[in-house]
Amino acid sequence: MQENHLDNALAEEFAGKGEIIHKLKTTNPYFKGLMEENHKLWVEINNIQNEVTPADDMVLEDLEKKRLVILDEIGKLIAEG
């Protein structure tokens, strides 16, 4: 996993929350797991969108929905600080 890329991607999604993200990543294994799953889904989605990996629209939609659920959970944890 590319830690810096992952931190930057989440910092963009949650602007101004970089310090909290870093703190949670280093102290909360559940949060770190969510980050890793988010990154994995992000890669899969981008590969489908860029036609690197063939998949139908339903597969892409399912991956996007899973990622939104994870981002919501990440957002809740960030808000709790």
Biotite code that builds the C-alpha atoms (Angstrom):
import biotite.structure as struc

atoms = struc.array([
    struc.Atom([0.000, 0.000, 0.000], chain_id="A", res_id=1, res_name="MET", atom_name="CA", element="C"),
    struc.Atom([1.288, 3.454, -0.870], chain_id="A", res_id=2, res_name="GLN", atom_name="CA", element="C"),
    struc.Atom([0.847, 5.265, 2.444], chain_id="A", res_id=3, res_name="GLU", atom_name="CA", element="C"),
    struc.Atom([1.631, 8.772, 1.195], chain_id="A", res_id=4, res_name="ASN", atom_name="CA", element="C"),
    struc.Atom([-0.707, 8.475, -1.771], chain_id="A", res_id=5, res_name="HIS", atom_name="CA", element="C"),
    struc.Atom([-3.434, 7.142, 0.471], chain_id="A", res_id=6, res_name="LEU", atom_name="CA", element="C"),
    struc.Atom([-2.982, 9.952, 2.996], chain_id="A", res_id=7, res_name="ASP", atom_name="CA", element="C"),
    struc.Atom([-3.081, 12.544, 0.216], chain_id="A", res_id=8, res_name="ASN", atom_name="CA", element="C"),
    struc.Atom([-6.214, 11.044, -1.321], chain_id="A", res_id=9, res_name="ALA", atom_name="CA", element="C"),
    struc.Atom([-8.026, 11.099, 2.013], chain_id="A", res_id=10, res_name="LEU", atom_name="CA", element="C"),
    struc.Atom([-6.717, 14.581, 2.811], chain_id="A", res_id=11, res_name="ALA", atom_name="CA", element="C"),
    struc.Atom([-8.300, 15.741, -0.458], chain_id="A", res_id=12, res_name="GLU", atom_name="CA", element="C"),
    struc.Atom([-11.595, 14.009, 0.367], chain_id="A", res_id=13, res_name="GLU", atom_name="CA", element="C"),
    struc.Atom([-11.501, 15.482, 3.882], chain_id="A", res_id=14, res_name="PHE", atom_name="CA", element="C"),
    struc.Atom([-9.782, 18.827, 3.302], chain_id="A", res_id=15, res_name="ALA", atom_name="CA", element="C"),
    struc.Atom([-8.057, 20.260, 6.329], chain_id="A", res_id=16, res_name="GLY", atom_name="CA", element="C"),
    struc.Atom([-8.255, 17.000, 8.275], chain_id="A", res_id=17, res_name="LYS", atom_name="CA", element="C"),
    struc.Atom([-4.782, 15.677, 7.422], chain_id="A", res_id=18, res_name="GLY", atom_name="CA", element="C"),
    struc.Atom([-3.535, 15.735, 11.014], chain_id="A", res_id=19, res_name="GLU", atom_name="CA", element="C"),
    struc.Atom([-6.564, 13.836, 12.304], chain_id="A", res_id=20, res_name="ILE", atom_name="CA", element="C"),
    struc.Atom([-6.249, 11.306, 9.483], chain_id="A", res_id=21, res_name="ILE", atom_name="CA", element="C"),
    struc.Atom([-2.592, 10.722, 10.318], chain_id="A", res_id=22, res_name="HIS", atom_name="CA", element="C"),
    struc.Atom([-3.353, 10.373, 14.038], chain_id="A", res_id=23, res_name="LYS", atom_name="CA", element="C"),
    struc.Atom([-6.158, 7.874, 13.407], chain_id="A", res_id=24, res_name="LEU", atom_name="CA", element="C"),
    struc.Atom([-4.037, 5.933, 10.922], chain_id="A", res_id=25, res_name="LYS", atom_name="CA", element="C"),
    struc.Atom([-1.295, 5.465, 13.493], chain_id="A", res_id=26, res_name="THR", atom_name="CA", element="C"),
    struc.Atom([-3.495, 4.787, 16.537], chain_id="A", res_id=27, res_name="THR", atom_name="CA", element="C"),
    struc.Atom([-6.659, 3.098, 15.265], chain_id="A", res_id=28, res_name="ASN", atom_name="CA", element="C"),
    struc.Atom([-6.309, -0.257, 13.463], chain_id="A", res_id=29, res_name="PRO", atom_name="CA", element="C"),
    struc.Atom([-9.970, -0.173, 12.373], chain_id="A", res_id=30, res_name="TYR", atom_name="CA", element="C"),
    struc.Atom([-9.458, 3.223, 10.715], chain_id="A", res_id=31, res_name="PHE", atom_name="CA", element="C"),
    struc.Atom([-6.276, 2.018, 9.034], chain_id="A", res_id=32, res_name="LYS", atom_name="CA", element="C"),
    struc.Atom([-8.173, -1.000, 7.680], chain_id="A", res_id=33, res_name="GLY", atom_name="CA", element="C"),
    struc.Atom([-10.876, 1.284, 6.298], chain_id="A", res_id=34, res_name="LEU", atom_name="CA", element="C"),
    struc.Atom([-8.199, 3.362, 4.620], chain_id="A", res_id=35, res_name="MET", atom_name="CA", element="C"),
    struc.Atom([-6.668, 0.280, 3.030], chain_id="A", res_id=36, res_name="GLU", atom_name="CA", element="C"),
    struc.Atom([-10.052, -0.970, 1.809], chain_id="A", res_id=37, res_name="GLU", atom_name="CA", element="C"),
    struc.Atom([-10.876, 2.496, 0.466], chain_id="A", res_id=38, res_name="ASN", atom_name="CA", element="C"),
    struc.Atom([-7.619, 2.547, -1.473], chain_id="A", res_id=39, res_name="HIS", atom_name="CA", element="C"),
    struc.Atom([-8.201, -0.944, -2.862], chain_id="A", res_id=40, res_name="LYS", atom_name="CA", element="C"),
    struc.Atom([-11.674, 0.038, -4.067], chain_id="A", res_id=41, res_name="LEU", atom_name="CA", element="C"),
    struc.Atom([-10.366, 3.318, -5.481], chain_id="A", res_id=42, res_name="TRP", atom_name="CA", element="C"),
    struc.Atom([-7.804, 1.406, -7.566], chain_id="A", res_id=43, res_name="VAL", atom_name="CA", element="C"),
    struc.Atom([-10.433, -1.057, -8.817], chain_id="A", res_id=44, res_name="GLU", atom_name="CA", element="C"),
    struc.Atom([-12.833, 1.745, -9.733], chain_id="A", res_id=45, res_name="ILE", atom_name="CA", element="C"),
    struc.Atom([-10.147, 3.710, -11.556], chain_id="A", res_id=46, res_name="ASN", atom_name="CA", element="C"),
    struc.Atom([-9.009, 0.629, -13.460], chain_id="A", res_id=47, res_name="ASN", atom_name="CA", element="C"),
    struc.Atom([-12.565, -0.002, -14.644], chain_id="A", res_id=48, res_name="ILE", atom_name="CA", element="C"),
    struc.Atom([-13.154, 3.656, -15.531], chain_id="A", res_id=49, res_name="GLN", atom_name="CA", element="C"),
    struc.Atom([-9.883, 3.774, -17.479], chain_id="A", res_id=50, res_name="ASN", atom_name="CA", element="C"),
    struc.Atom([-10.747, 0.504, -19.237], chain_id="A", res_id=51, res_name="GLU", atom_name="CA", element="C"),
    struc.Atom([-7.740, -1.307, -17.757], chain_id="A", res_id=52, res_name="VAL", atom_name="CA", element="C"),
    struc.Atom([-10.075, -3.869, -16.170], chain_id="A", res_id=53, res_name="THR", atom_name="CA", element="C"),
    struc.Atom([-13.185, -4.871, -18.092], chain_id="A", res_id=54, res_name="PRO", atom_name="CA", element="C"),
    struc.Atom([-16.411, -4.829, -16.079], chain_id="A", res_id=55, res_name="ALA", atom_name="CA", element="C"),
    struc.Atom([-20.041, -4.027, -16.659], chain_id="A", res_id=56, res_name="ASP", atom_name="CA", element="C"),
    struc.Atom([-21.817, -1.009, -15.197], chain_id="A", res_id=57, res_name="ASP", atom_name="CA", element="C"),
    struc.Atom([-23.345, -3.015, -12.351], chain_id="A", res_id=58, res_name="MET", atom_name="CA", element="C"),
    struc.Atom([-19.922, -4.065, -11.073], chain_id="A", res_id=59, res_name="VAL", atom_name="CA", element="C"),
    struc.Atom([-18.680, -0.478, -11.186], chain_id="A", res_id=60, res_name="LEU", atom_name="CA", element="C"),
    struc.Atom([-21.794, 0.781, -9.435], chain_id="A", res_id=61, res_name="GLU", atom_name="CA", element="C"),
    struc.Atom([-21.421, -1.843, -6.699], chain_id="A", res_id=62, res_name="ASP", atom_name="CA", element="C"),
    struc.Atom([-17.778, -0.886, -6.099], chain_id="A", res_id=63, res_name="LEU", atom_name="CA", element="C"),
    struc.Atom([-18.679, 2.809, -5.977], chain_id="A", res_id=64, res_name="GLU", atom_name="CA", element="C"),
    struc.Atom([-21.436, 2.139, -3.436], chain_id="A", res_id=65, res_name="LYS", atom_name="CA", element="C"),
    struc.Atom([-19.057, 0.107, -1.257], chain_id="A", res_id=66, res_name="LYS", atom_name="CA", element="C"),
    struc.Atom([-16.530, 2.929, -1.383], chain_id="A", res_id=67, res_name="ARG", atom_name="CA", element="C"),
    struc.Atom([-19.145, 5.503, -0.378], chain_id="A", res_id=68, res_name="LEU", atom_name="CA", element="C"),
    struc.Atom([-20.074, 3.411, 2.670], chain_id="A", res_id=69, res_name="VAL", atom_name="CA", element="C"),
    struc.Atom([-16.406, 3.242, 3.655], chain_id="A", res_id=70, res_name="ILE", atom_name="CA", element="C"),
    struc.Atom([-15.930, 6.973, 3.092], chain_id="A", res_id=71, res_name="LEU", atom_name="CA", element="C"),
    struc.Atom([-18.961, 7.652, 5.291], chain_id="A", res_id=72, res_name="ASP", atom_name="CA", element="C"),
    struc.Atom([-17.448, 5.536, 8.072], chain_id="A", res_id=73, res_name="GLU", atom_name="CA", element="C"),
    struc.Atom([-14.071, 7.244, 7.650], chain_id="A", res_id=74, res_name="ILE", atom_name="CA", element="C"),
    struc.Atom([-15.845, 10.604, 7.829], chain_id="A", res_id=75, res_name="GLY", atom_name="CA", element="C"),
    struc.Atom([-17.583, 9.649, 11.073], chain_id="A", res_id=76, res_name="LYS", atom_name="CA", element="C"),
    struc.Atom([-14.303, 8.592, 12.664], chain_id="A", res_id=77, res_name="LEU", atom_name="CA", element="C"),
    struc.Atom([-12.618, 11.797, 11.528], chain_id="A", res_id=78, res_name="ILE", atom_name="CA", element="C"),
    struc.Atom([-15.471, 13.872, 12.946], chain_id="A", res_id=79, res_name="ALA", atom_name="CA", element="C"),
    struc.Atom([-15.085, 12.092, 16.291], chain_id="A", res_id=80, res_name="GLU", atom_name="CA", element="C"),
    struc.Atom([-11.375, 12.926, 16.081], chain_id="A", res_id=81, res_name="GLY", atom_name="CA", element="C"),
])
